[in-house]
């Protein structure tokens, strides 16, 4: 198996087989919108490079699920399928407290948080956040899941998996700046 196409490094397999994934947008729910357009997502995927989007078949901009204790931002829902959720217009009035990691990530992305839990997104900071933090993180999960699937392993999400997905996201963020 040493000389098989499947044992080639990811970058070589990607160069041979990758195609830019389809990006589709569904209508946002009332009072919400998609901060990053389908074109923004395509441009970001191209900036990441084929090694990272290899195996992603579809990125969908969809209405967010109704959750009360978390911010629904995005999710890798199946091998090769990423969802990016619509967002409420700024400012956000959260009905829960953000943890310190989430708070610092939002501030780093350009959000303004006040003492009462109100999150404001000046200018196009929410669009950049959705691309530089949410999309990159979900692509990071995809890369890890895709490699595990090719090796025949299960893709359980552990603390280590989250950390590795975030490390990939940080690498991808540098390609968007």
BAFI-3210 file (N, C-alpha, C; in Angstrom, 3 decimals, decimal comma, padded with zeros to 6 digits):
// residues 177
n [1|2|3|4|5|6|7|8|9|10|11|12|13|14|15|16|17|18|19|20|21|22|23|24|25|26|27|28|29|30|31|32|33|34|35|36|37|38|39|40|41|42|43|44|45|46|47|48|49|50|51|52|53|54|55|56|57|58|59|60|61|62|63|64|65|66|67|68|69|70|71|72|73|74|75|76|77|78|79|80|81|82|83|84|85|86|87|88|89|90|91|92|93|94|95|96|97|98|99|100|101|102|103|104|105|106|107|108|109|110|111|112|113|114|115|116|117|118|119|120|121|122|123|124|125|126|127|128|129|130|131|132|133|134|135|136|137|138|139|140|141|142|143|144|145|146|147|148|149|150|151|152|153|154|155|156|157|158|159|160|161|162|163|164|165|166|167|168|169|170|171|172|173|174|175|176|177]
n.u [000,823|002,155|002,754|000,297|-002,416|-004,001|-002,353|-000,838|000,327|-001,965|-001,988|-001,115|-003,069|-005,224|-004,501|-004,788|-007,490|-009,338|-012,154|-013,679|-015,986|-019,611|-021,603|-024,391|-027,159|-029,789|-032,904|-032,807|-034,145|-036,920|-035,851|-033,216|-030,041|-027,644|-024,476|-022,086|-021,798|-022,645|-020,736|-018,652|-017,968|-017,112|-014,846|-013,272|-012,840|-011,327|-009,084|-008,163|-007,216|-006,823|-005,970|-007,225|-010,003|-010,491|-012,537|-014,744|-018,015|-020,259|-021,228|-023,532|-025,601|-027,783|-030,967|-030,710|-030,770|-033,099|-031,759|-031,079|-028,989|-026,593|-024,577|-025,702|-023,718|-022,190|-021,686|-020,238|-021,953|-022,083|-019,962|-018,152|-020,043|-020,919|-022,550|-023,472|-024,900|-027,659|-027,731|-028,814|-029,520|-027,203|-027,508|-026,772|-028,714|-028,038|-029,379|-027,973|-024,866|-021,678|-018,842|-015,390|-013,569|-015,164|-016,004|-013,530|-012,822|-014,862|-014,376|-011,776|-012,402|-013,629|-016,032|-018,060|-018,537|-020,767|-021,320|-023,784|-024,278|-024,737|-023,984|-022,314|-021,769|-019,717|-019,521|-018,280|-017,625|-018,986|-019,372|-016,681|-016,022|-017,655|-016,426|-013,635|-013,529|-015,733|-016,266|-013,602|-013,090|-014,963|-014,085|-011,656|-012,558|-013,618|-011,280|-009,957|-011,897|-012,115|-009,569|-009,481|-011,579|-010,551|-008,564|-010,043|-010,980|-013,043|-014,675|-014,802|-015,695|-013,546|-011,915|-009,301|-009,665|-011,195|-009,275|-007,326|-008,802|-009,192|-006,550|-006,012|-007,877|-006,746|-004,471|-005,703|-007,004|-004,920|-004,529|-006,591|-006,228]
n.v [-001,193|001,130|002,553|003,401|005,479|006,371|006,556|008,741|011,995|014,408|016,946|016,288|014,449|016,213|018,141|016,625|015,834|017,694|019,871|023,089|023,528|023,373|026,184|027,157|029,283|029,578|031,223|033,604|033,526|035,540|038,742|038,047|037,551|036,585|037,142|036,734|036,318|033,875|034,155|035,344|033,185|031,305|032,689|032,709|029,944|029,386|030,914|029,467|027,179|024,175|021,959|022,180|022,483|020,150|017,406|018,617|018,963|020,580|023,767|025,295|028,106|028,656|028,877|029,470|027,044|026,935|027,731|028,087|028,245|028,468|029,991|029,710|029,182|027,803|024,569|021,362|019,005|016,575|014,237|016,204|018,280|021,458|023,704|027,094|029,325|031,650|034,982|037,103|040,562|043,100|044,997|042,070|040,585|038,588|035,752|034,492|033,838|034,394|032,279|032,739|032,117|032,213|034,892|036,277|035,478|036,622|039,348|039,565|039,174|041,526|042,287|044,235|044,092|044,618|045,269|044,200|042,029|042,547|042,300|043,930|044,480|046,243|047,854|045,670|043,551|041,273|039,765|039,215|037,750|035,466|034,295|034,175|032,931|031,160|029,674|028,830|027,239|025,172|024,086|023,182|021,093|019,487|018,739|017,159|015,111|014,069|013,005|011,057|009,377|008,406|006,824|004,926|005,358|006,287|009,435|010,929|013,752|015,243|016,933|017,260|017,004|019,323|021,270|020,746|021,265|023,977|024,851|024,382|026,185|028,614|028,667|028,877|031,333|033,137|033,113|034,601|037,215]
n.w [000,000|000,138|-002,191|-003,056|-004,256|-002,219|-000,025|-000,471|000,557|002,017|000,692|-001,880|-002,736|-002,657|-004,589|-006,837|-006,838|-005,688|-005,756|-005,861|-003,307|-003,526|-002,720|-001,039|-000,387|001,831|002,457|005,053|008,391|009,636|010,756|010,868|009,178|006,661|007,435|005,994|002,591|000,005|-001,992|-000,514|001,104|-000,821|-001,817|000,504|000,878|-001,402|-000,769|001,432|000,233|-001,743|-000,286|002,147|001,653|000,345|-000,089|001,086|000,196|000,209|001,382|003,336|003,819|006,256|008,075|011,584|014,252|016,967|019,864|023,338|025,126|023,861|021,310|018,156|015,529|013,483|011,913|011,393|009,857|008,582|006,905|004,771|004,636|005,589|007,744|007,956|010,097|009,981|011,389|014,079|013,720|014,696|017,703|019,732|022,203|024,610|026,243|028,181|029,909|028,540|028,316|029,375|027,269|024,961|025,141|024,855|022,297|020,710|021,187|020,169|017,515|016,895|018,057|020,299|023,656|026,330|029,882|030,448|028,893|026,227|022,839|020,336|016,872|015,093|011,834|009,329|010,968|011,929|009,624|008,965|011,265|010,954|008,753|009,423|011,903|012,426|009,963|009,451|011,713|011,425|009,011|009,931|011,643|009,618|008,154|010,065|010,515|007,919|007,421|009,439|008,626|006,230|007,237|008,442|011,025|013,850|014,286|016,835|018,823|020,855|023,587|022,744|019,978|019,441|020,096|018,153|015,826|016,193|016,046|013,345|012,342|013,197|011,600|009,091|009,361|009,125|006,409|005,435|006,068]
ca.u [000,000|003,035|002,712|-001,082|-002,853|-004,616|-001,332|-000,194|-000,011|-003,224|-001,805|-001,000|-004,414|-006,066|-004,132|-005,265|-008,932|-010,208|-012,925|-014,249|-017,310|-020,804|-022,040|-025,794|-027,758|-031,238|-033,420|-032,671|-035,418|-037,236|-035,013|-031,853|-029,428|-026,375|-023,445|-021,156|-022,546|-022,120|-019,504|-017,617|-017,542|-016,310|-013,547|-012,508|-012,417|-010,204|-007,917|-007,655|-006,483|-007,449|-005,607|-008,162|-011,394|-010,577|-013,516|-015,963|-018,885|-021,287|-021,344|-024,861|-025,988|-029,121|-031,518|-030,147|-031,701|-033,485|-031,028|-031,110|-027,795|-025,392|-024,681|-025,643|-022,900|-021,924|-021,516|-019,965|-023,060|-021,863|-018,723|-018,200|-021,151|-020,786|-023,637|-023,240|-026,237|-027,975|-027,515|-029,641|-028,839|-026,559|-026,800|-027,340|-029,004|-027,963|-030,108|-027,070|-023,521|-020,623|-017,643|-014,243|-012,985|-016,071|-015,928|-012,282|-012,860|-015,719|-013,665|-010,677|-012,981|-014,120|-017,291|-018,022|-019,394|-020,938|-021,479|-025,121|-024,379|-025,102|-022,871|-022,486|-020,851|-019,564|-019,065|-018,431|-016,930|-019,693|-019,035|-015,320|-016,069|-018,226|-015,435|-012,332|-013,607|-016,705|-015,955|-012,285|-013,189|-015,687|-013,170|-010,708|-013,220|-013,701|-009,966|-009,710|-012,824|-011,795|-008,377|-009,829|-012,400|-009,679|-007,807|-010,988|-011,199|-014,224|-014,345|-015,416|-015,240|-012,990|-011,245|-008,136|-010,181|-011,543|-008,022|-006,691|-009,625|-008,909|-005,196|-006,168|-008,592|-005,779|-003,650|-006,531|-007,260|-003,784|-004,666|-007,666|-005,896]
ca.v [000,000|002,292|003,328|003,610|006,867|006,698|006,838|010,020|013,059|015,117|018,020|015,678|013,962|017,391|018,741|015,733|015,559|018,684|020,875|024,065|023,040|024,168|027,017|027,516|030,100|029,546|032,473|033,758|033,673|036,954|039,416|037,536|037,645|035,881|038,180|036,405|035,827|032,665|034,575|035,508|031,845|030,741|033,369|032,224|028,565|029,458|031,428|028,384|026,260|022,876|020,999|022,307|022,230|018,822|016,554|019,371|018,952|021,607|024,690|025,893|029,200|028,198|029,439|028,903|026,326|027,685|027,278|029,140|028,271|028,544|030,788|028,850|029,874|026,918|023,180|020,285|018,091|015,279|014,308|017,037|019,241|022,468|024,674|028,386|029,763|033,074|035,656|038,269|041,832|043,696|044,263|040,842|040,548|037,162|035,342|033,638|034,395|033,789|031,882|033,608|031,814|032,770|036,363|036,768|035,217|037,639|040,635|039,460|039,277|042,884|042,565|045,081|043,489|045,476|044,547|043,610|040,905|042,986|042,158|044,763|044,171|047,418|047,658|044,308|042,623|039,991|039,026|038,704|036,719|034,238|033,694|033,940|032,120|030,072|028,829|028,195|026,189|024,031|023,461|022,431|019,829|018,675|018,166|016,067|014,015|013,496|012,165|009,883|008,497|007,722|005,805|003,965|005,631|007,074|010,845|011,483|015,088|015,298|018,198|017,296|017,246|020,749|022,032|020,572|022,007|025,405|025,100|024,490|027,447|029,723|028,645|029,373|032,777|033,913|033,189|035,546|038,592]
ca.w [000,000|000,211|-003,430|-003,495|-004,295|-000,934|000,974|-000,768|001,513|001,754|-000,294|-003,209|-003,079|-002,894|-005,880|-007,886|-006,837|-005,048|-006,494|-004,936|-002,909|-003,796|-001,600|-001,264|000,670|002,019|003,005|006,502|009,093|009,879|011,748|010,770|007,860|006,514|007,395|004,912|001,435|-000,631|-002,669|000,523|001,527|-001,928|-001,822|001,659|000,598|-002,362|-000,034|002,271|-000,628|-001,980|000,755|003,262|001,271|-000,257|000,580|001,393|-000,970|000,278|002,500|003,248|004,698|006,615|009,309|012,810|015,132|018,173|021,050|024,340|025,965|023,030|020,100|016,963|014,534|012,360|012,325|010,439|010,168|007,949|006,136|003,577|004,639|006,637|007,838|008,599|010,476|009,917|012,666|014,381|013,470|015,861|018,765|020,253|023,634|024,930|027,445|028,961|030,063|027,726|029,032|029,086|025,954|023,956|025,236|024,278|020,851|020,107|021,253|019,203|016,177|016,667|018,748|021,487|024,680|027,504|031,145|030,536|027,969|024,879|021,902|019,143|015,781|014,227|010,448|008,791|011,863|012,025|008,388|009,129|012,302|010,385|007,852|010,050|013,119|012,338|008,803|009,625|012,734|010,853|008,046|010,768|011,989|008,395|007,848|011,017|010,238|006,614|007,582|010,246|007,799|005,276|007,975|009,008|012,446|014,194|014,454|018,037|019,195|022,198|023,870|021,852|018,624|019,388|020,091|016,839|014,856|016,399|015,526|011,895|012,115|013,340|010,376|007,986|009,578|008,603|004,952|005,097|006,471]
c.u [000,862|002,977|001,296|-001,414|-003,433|-003,579|-000,547|-000,561|-001,259|-003,059|-001,710|-002,352|-005,321|-005,768|-004,690|-006,791|-009,848|-010,919|-013,512|-015,665|-018,435|-021,137|-023,451|-026,293|-029,266|-031,658|-033,270|-034,059|-035,685|-036,385|-033,556|-031,322|-028,159|-025,288|-022,424|-021,982|-021,934|-020,809|-018,350|-017,063|-016,695|-014,910|-012,672|-011,998|-011,250|-008,936|-007,318|-006,800|-007,112|-007,113|-006,609|-009,601|-011,572|-011,537|-014,774|-016,783|-019,836|-021,134|-022,689|-025,021|-027,466|-029,653|-030,960|-031,198|-032,004|-032,788|-031,039|-029,815|-026,496|-025,654|-024,629|-024,925|-022,682|-021,704|-021,124|-020,997|-022,883|-020,530|-018,919|-019,307|-021,047|-021,994|-023,122|-024,617|-026,419|-027,860|-028,498|-028,832|-028,283|-027,447|-027,544|-027,576|-029,102|-028,739|-029,277|-025,702|-022,549|-019,458|-016,470|-013,612|-013,855|-016,029|-014,672|-012,239|-013,716|-015,026|-012,511|-011,177|-013,565|-015,435|-017,034|-019,023|-019,539|-021,193|-022,816|-025,323|-024,827|-023,852|-023,191|-021,393|-020,727|-019,084|-019,313|-017,745|-017,647|-019,433|-017,647|-015,269|-016,588|-017,232|-014,172|-012,379|-014,545|-016,372|-014,616|-012,345|-013,893|-014,858|-012,107|-011,287|-013,290|-012,364|-009,691|-010,607|-012,475|-010,589|-008,687|-010,638|-011,533|-008,847|-008,716|-011,254|-012,507|-013,788|-015,001|-014,831|-014,816|-012,382|-010,026|-008,561|-010,522|-010,280|-007,322|-007,473|-009,352|-007,500|-005,228|-006,852|-007,640|-004,875|-004,428|-006,824|-006,134|-003,850|-005,724|-007,309|-005,118]
c.v [001,250|003,148|003,596|005,100|007,309|007,036|008,107|011,038|013,820|016,168|017,466|015,129|015,130|018,016|017,916|015,706|016,684|019,577|021,828|023,614|023,956|024,960|027,483|028,336|029,915|030,880|032,481|033,898|035,157|037,545|038,968|037,774|036,809|036,940|037,972|035,801|034,521|032,993|034,770|034,149|031,189|031,359|032,881|030,808|028,551|029,945|030,344|027,428|024,881|021,842|021,024|022,050|020,881|017,947|017,283|019,400|020,137|022,443|025,378|027,009|028,963|028,941|028,713|028,105|027,187|027,065|028,411|029,261|028,363|029,491|029,849|029,596|029,024|025,511|022,308|019,213|016,702|015,365|015,145|018,060|020,155|023,392|025,943|028,987|031,261|033,671|036,807|039,521|042,375|044,830|042,996|041,018|039,078|036,873|034,438|034,308|033,641|033,394|032,763|033,358|032,410|034,301|036,878|036,564|036,272|039,002|040,652|039,638|040,658|043,221|043,477|044,498|044,456|044,617|043,834|042,463|041,274|042,940|042,986|044,420|045,401|047,050|046,253|043,259|041,285|039,141|038,409|037,600|035,396|033,536|033,275|033,051|030,927|029,136|028,119|027,051|024,953|023,336|022,663|021,094|018,909|017,993|016,981|014,867|013,304|012,570|010,911|008,887|007,715|006,633|004,768|004,165|006,378|008,495|011,484|012,861|015,082|016,680|018,361|017,608|018,726|021,605|021,926|021,300|023,508|025,764|025,224|025,810|028,634|029,808|029,230|030,869|033,617|034,029|034,186|036,989|039,307]
c.w [000,000|-001,041|-003,918|-003,474|-002,963|000,129|000,667|000,302|001,059|000,661|-001,715|-003,657|-003,437|-004,245|-007,036|-007,981|-006,376|-006,052|-005,466|-004,600|-003,378|-002,539|-001,930|-000,088|000,672|002,630|004,528|007,130|009,379|011,006|011,742|009,357|007,849|006,386|006,282|003,778|000,921|-001,361|-001,696|000,937|000,440|-001,959|-000,668|001,408|-000,383|-001,672|000,868|001,458|-000,658|-000,923|001,904|002,845|000,566|000,562|001,017|000,108|-000,986|001,539|002,314|004,266|005,004|007,839|010,531|013,572|016,355|019,382|022,064|025,134|025,177|021,876|018,911|015,839|013,293|012,859|011,139|010,760|009,586|007,222|004,874|003,536|005,860|006,575|008,507|008,851|010,313|011,319|012,829|014,069|014,782|016,387|019,175|021,738|024,017|026,202|028,331|029,007|029,162|028,621|028,620|027,714|024,855|023,963|024,550|022,765|020,138|020,084|020,250|017,768|015,886|017,327|019,943|022,470|025,837|028,741|031,275|029,549|026,578|024,004|020,664|018,141|014,877|012,816|009,952|009,671|011,991|010,781|008,519|010,181|011,736|009,463|008,596|011,274|012,953|011,172|008,988|010,634|012,174|009,775|008,797|011,199|010,774|008,098|008,772|010,745|008,930|006,723|008,401|009,440|006,827|005,949|008,618|010,481|012,642|014,486|015,648|018,352|020,655|022,393|022,957|020,413|018,456|019,308|018,740|015,751|014,982|015,926|014,002|011,554|012,205|012,106|009,192|008,128|008,995|007,080|004,506|005,403|005,413]
res [x|x|x|x|x|x|x|x|x|x|x|x|x|x|x|x|x|x|x|x|x|x|x|x|x|x|x|x|x|x|x|x|x|x|x|x|x|x|x|x|x|x|x|x|x|x|x|x|x|x|x|x|x|x|x|x|x|x|x|x|x|x|x|x|x|x|x|x|x|x|x|x|x|x|x|x|x|x|x|x|x|x|x|x|x|x|x|x|x|x|x|x|x|x|x|x|x|x|x|x|x|x|x|x|x|x|x|x|x|x|x|x|x|x|x|x|x|x|x|x|x|x|x|x|x|x|x|x|x|x|x|x|x|x|x|x|x|x|x|x|x|x|x|x|x|x|x|x|x|x|x|x|x|x|x|x|x|x|x|x|x|x|x|x|x|x|x|x|x|x|x|x|x|x|x|x|x]
***
